[in-house]
Amino acid sequence: MRDWRRSVGWVALGALSYLVLLQGYELWSGERVTLLAKVGTTVAVAVLTLVGTALLGRRLDARAR
């Protein structure tokens, strides 16, 4: 159960970090990104973070043993 909660935490951190970077891009460049593009890319970042967390977590756990 603890591993699942950790993965969700990393996914949330990754998705929110991406949204902060996207907002900074919008403010810096003056260009706006559509809501659909924001949602789509945020979901993609969340999925990639979840996969990366799962793979790296298993590898680190195996190395620690």
Contacts in CASP RR format, 6 or more apart in sequence:
PFRMAT RR
TARGET T0000
AUTHOR 0000-0000-0000
METHOD contacts of the structure
MODEL  1
MRDWRRSVGWVALGALSYLVLLQGYELWSGERVTLLAKVGTTVAVAVLTL
VGTALLGRRLDARAR
3 57 0 8 1.000
6 53 0 8 1.000
7 50 0 8 1.000
7 53 0 8 1.000
7 54 0 8 1.000
10 49 0 8 1.000
10 50 0 8 1.000
10 53 0 8 1.000
11 46 0 8 1.000
11 49 0 8 1.000
11 50 0 8 1.000
11 53 0 8 1.000
13 49 0 8 1.000
14 45 0 8 1.000
14 46 0 8 1.000
14 49 0 8 1.000
15 42 0 8 1.000
15 45 0 8 1.000
15 46 0 8 1.000
15 49 0 8 1.000
18 41 0 8 1.000
18 42 0 8 1.000
18 45 0 8 1.000
19 38 0 8 1.000
19 42 0 8 1.000
22 33 0 8 1.000
22 38 0 8 1.000
22 41 0 8 1.000
22 42 0 8 1.000
25 31 0 8 1.000
25 33 0 8 1.000
26 32 0 8 1.000
26 33 0 8 1.000
END
